[in-house]
């Protein structure tokens, strides 16, 4: 692990703290509790990863286990954010119970499928399961975000903040699903490590921008997001 | 095979989401009311700015002291503008409708740059007024 890795790790960490501060200052804690939960979990994971690197080393098994399991945990937190965005979009229809139930079923289903995919290679089950689960959840996340964005267009959703949060999630899920797929195709692509660090910065950066710059009352027509020069 | 499929779908959705995200930034600036001076400097006609003005507007933005909160937005729009330029270079010659769409997108980016320039000019005016009042 070189100075660039440490610098990017620190930059991620600071950006996440800034984003939490922005959210708290804008009093968005209760309304977007899952986002705060994810950011706090991500900060804790960052500290934990640094601790494991310092004690066991970057190339140790301990770090590998910690990395994949913490990544799976963060992906599940992201999944909760997506569900809360669904609940916000469909809030007026009063179907949040069904959304929660459906989300839990989908999460359990994805975990089951991931287990089934790695069950044959029992010697590597511990790390493979976490890796497979993250990868599948990212892809399910892409599909669910796309579905949500489609529903928002159909329903002519005009809350700018919500639009930007959903689109930022879409960019993040797609980027990571693509990066996992690329990792499967080219497992030893070293440069991808740095790209991942940069991709991790996307969510706190876009969230901080949205919460600081876009007020709760701002409205944008979805038609303008689809074709702004109309 | 599945990895290639997932990669393909992910890249397509990534492009779709990123373009929509940039659109949401552009759409937000369409409601902005220009000052007369800003309109003149940026070359705004109605609700559009020519895409070839983008670089000039960026240079003007760089000359103005920044309020400290729009740097990220300038970078995001510049990145989108650059990506559009690259797409035009690679695919624009195949299909003229693609080139037309890219031109209209780049014009949207130039509009955002014009809005940011006008905001910075307004900020400068406030700074100068403050300085004048303290000197008096």
Interface residues (C-beta under 8 A of the other chain):
Chain A: X139 X142 X145 X146 X149 X160 X163 X164 X167 X168 X170 X171 X173 X174 X175 X177 X178 X180 X181 X182 X184 X185 X205 X206 X209 X212 X213 X214 X218 X220 X221 X224 X225 X226 X227 X228 X229
Chain B: X3 X4 X6 X7 X9 X10 X11 X13 X14 X16 X17 X18 X20 X21 X23 X24 X26 X27 X28 X30 X48 X69 X72 X73 X104 X105 X107 X108
